[in-house]
Amino acid sequence: MFLSRVPLYSGMLRSNPRFGFKFLTDDYLARGFSTSEAASCYLHHYRRLHTLLPEPLLRQILQEEVTLHAISDGSNQFALTLGLSRPYDNEGELTLRLRVDGDIVYVLSFTIVPGEVVESKASEVLLITRLQGIRGSFRQISIAIKALHEVAPDRLLLAALQGIAEAFGVRTIAAIPAHRQASYSDDAAPVFRDAYDNFFSGLGFSKSAAGFLSSAVPFDQRPLTSIKQGRRLRAKKRRAFKHQIHLDCARFFENCAMDIELESSNEQLTVPVTPGQQGPGGAIIIDS
């Protein structure tokens, strides 16, 4: 099995054997996936992470979390973090979290999957399978919206996800329809439709025959001229802020790769040598 051949993954398998078989759980990622589709999504995701990310960064993401972007308004601390989905690990492999003063207030879970499983012509997509606020966080969400240029948390996390897509070289983001969300219930159908189908359709996502919604990255935006004159300035500021989040999250991965490469180079330059041995660049070390 592929996972057992990667040291980081094999270590996770030893500490949690379920990690290698969770795609067999009911409604893995979304309702309606066959076992072969679920397995394809799972393996594609972890193969791509192994290819895309340096081992130290991937280890931190899977075992802890990383902060992609942090903001302080003097009174509160806001952070966008990325890590393995916990404790609900069947609704997406990775989770973007909006934290306010350390507390998680909103989450977006996604997985890198083959495009064909969501009826996309793209070779792969970032598939959103969970997007919701955390119960009891209304006050903190209100603080975040007010401090962060009136950008709602779901749109803030989507801006961050577009940055991740750019860094990973993924050109399409997709989302499941409400009725395929793992926690969907008929009693709460209107709430789920608003949170998924209506929300993503409102952003310009197109819907496939099976109901999956998708959009190219970056998302299309309404022309500013279509917005009422008195609201254009605020809309322009919100767009600029979201675009900055997008760029900063993309740069996070670029900077991490550079830092890790530099650290590796420095380690090679400082390898202890004894007199008479060749040092970096072939220089002979002499005893002084």
N, C-alpha and C positions, 0 to 999 in steps of 0.2 A: 504494500500500500504506500502511496506517495508520502503521506504524513509521517510514516515511520522512518523514512529516509532523510528527513530534515531534522537536525538535532533539536531545534526549538520546539517543533511540533511533537516530536517523539517524547520530549520531556513533559509536555502538556498531557499527552496520552497516558504516561505513567502515573501522573498525579490525578488525572481525571479520565478514566477509560471511556466515559460517555462522550467525551469530546469528539472522538473519531466516528461516532455513530448517531449523532443527534439529528442528522438529516432523515433518520428513520422515524422520528417522533411525528405524531399526528399534526397536520397543518404546519409543517416546517416552512417557514417564510410566509406562505400564503395558503389559503384553502384551495384545494383542487389540483395541486401539483402531483404528478405521479411520482412513484419512488425513484424512477430513473431521472426525472427532471430535477427532483430535490437533490439527488446525488450529484448530478451535473453542476448545479448551482454551487453546492458546497465545495466540491473539488476545484472548480474554476476559481472560486474566490480565494482559496488558500494557495493555489498555485500562483495566482497573480500577485498576491501580497508578497510571497517569497521572491518573486521576480522583481517587483517594483521597489521594495524597501530594504535598506541596509538592516542586517540582523539586529544590531542594538536598538534601532528605532522600532522595528517590528516587535521585538521583545517587550519594550516599554508599553506599546499600544495594547498588546494582548494580555500582559500581566498586570499593568497598572492603567495609566492613561497619560495622554500628552495634552498640553495646553497649546492650542493653535493660535489663539488670540486672546489678549486680556486688556481690559479697559477699567479705569478708575475715574469716578466723577468727584472724588474727594470725600464722599460719604459712603459709597458702596463700591464693591469690586464685582466686575462682570467678567466671565471667562467662557470661551468656547473650547470644549475639550473633546477628545476622541479616544475611545477605548473599546474593548470587547464588550458586547452587550451582556449586561447583568441586571437583575437576576433572570429576566425573560430572554433567554438566548435562542428561542425558536422564531422570534419575530424580526430577525435581521442579525447578521454576524457582528457588525460594528455599529456603535451608537455615538452620534454627536450629541453633546449635552450643553445646554445653556445653564451656567451656574451663576447664582447671585449670592455673594458673600459665602461662597463655598457650597451652598445648597443647590441641588439639581431642581430646576423649575420647568424645563421643557426638553423633550428628547426627539431625535430623528434617527431611526435605525435603517440601515441599508446593507446591501451585499453586492459584490461585483459578480454579475451573472452573464451567461451567454445570451446574446440578444434574441435568439430564436425562441427562448422559453417565454418571452413576453411579446412575441410576434413583431419584433423589431428587425429591420434590415441591418442594424449596426451589429458588429461582431460581438460586442459586449456593452452592457449598460450598468449604471449604478441603480439598483432597484430599491426604492423606498417602500418599506413594509410597515413602518410605524412612525406616526407623527402626532404627538400629543403633549399636553401640559400635565404636570404632576399635581395630583389632587392636593388642595390646601395651600397652593402657591400663588393664589390670585394677587395678594398684596405685593409679593416680590416681582411677579410678572408685570404688574402695573408700574412699579419702580423702574424696571428695565426698559419698558416702552418709553417712558418719559425721559429717561437718561440717554437712550440710544436713538435719538432723532426720530422718535415715534415709529420706529420699525418694529413690527410685531415679531414675536419670537420665532414663529414658523417661517417667516420670510428671512429672518436673520440666519437661521440654520440652513435654509436653502442656498443663501449666498455663500455660506461656508462650504456647503456640499459642491457647489459649482467650482470653487477653488480646488477642492480635492479632486474632482473630475479632471480639471485642467492639469494638475500635477501628475495624475495617473495616466493621462493621455486617453481618457474616456470621453467620447463626444456626445453621449446621450444619457439622459437621466429619465428613468421610468418610475411609475408608482402603481401600486395595486389599486383596484377599485374597492369600494367599501365592502361589498359582499364577500370579498376574498380575504379580508383582514382577519387574522387569527382569532381576534376577540369579538368579532361581529356577532350581533344578536338582532333578531327581527324587532324586538321591543325598542331598540335604540337605533333603528335603521336611519331615521332622518338625521341624527347626530353624526353617524358614520358617513353618510352621503355628503353632508356639508364639509366634513373634515378631509375627505378624500376626493370623490368625484367632482363635487362643485368647486372645491378649492383649487384643484389642479387644472380643471377646465377653465377656471377664471384666469389662470396664469398663461393660458394659451396652449396647454398640453393637448395633443390629439389623442383620440381614443381608438383602440384597435377593435376588431370584431369580438374579441374575448373580453373587452372592457379595460385592458391595461392602458394607462395614460403615459404619454412620453413626449419629450421635447429635446431638441438639440441644445447643446451648451455653447455659448451663453443663451439664456432665455430671451425671447423677443419681448420688447416692452412697448406699451402704448406710446404713441407720439405725444410729446409734451403739449403740443398744440390742441390735443383732444381733451386736455384737462382744463378746468375752469381757471380763468386768469388769476383769481385770488389764491388759488391753491398750487400754482405751478412752482413757486419758489420752494415751498416745503417739499413738494414732490421731487424737485431737482436735488435737494439736500439729502432726501432719503435714498435716492438712487446713487448718489455719490458715495454715501456711507456704505451701502450694500456692496457697491463695486470695490470699495477699499477692503471690506471684509473678504470678498472673493480673492482679491490679489494677495492679501496678507496670508490667507490660508494656503494658497498655492505656493507662496514663497517659503512658508514654513518648511515644506518638504525639501525644497531646493536648498535652503540654508542648512538643514539637518544633514543632508547628503554631503555638502561641502565641509561641514564641521567634522563629520565622521572621517572623511577622507583626509582632512588636515591632521586630525588626531592620529590616524594610522601612520601618516608620513612622519610625524614627529616621533612616534614610537620607534619607527625603523631607524631614525637618525640618532636615537639615544640608546641603542642597544649596547650594553656593556661589552667592551672588547679588552683584550689583554695586550701588552706590548708585543709588537711584532706581527699582530694580526692586521688584516685589511679592514679599514673602517669604511663608512659610507663614501661612495664615489671611488673606491679603490685605494684611498689614502692609507699609508702604513702608519700605524700607531707606534710611537716610540716612547720609551720610559723617560720621563723628565725627572 
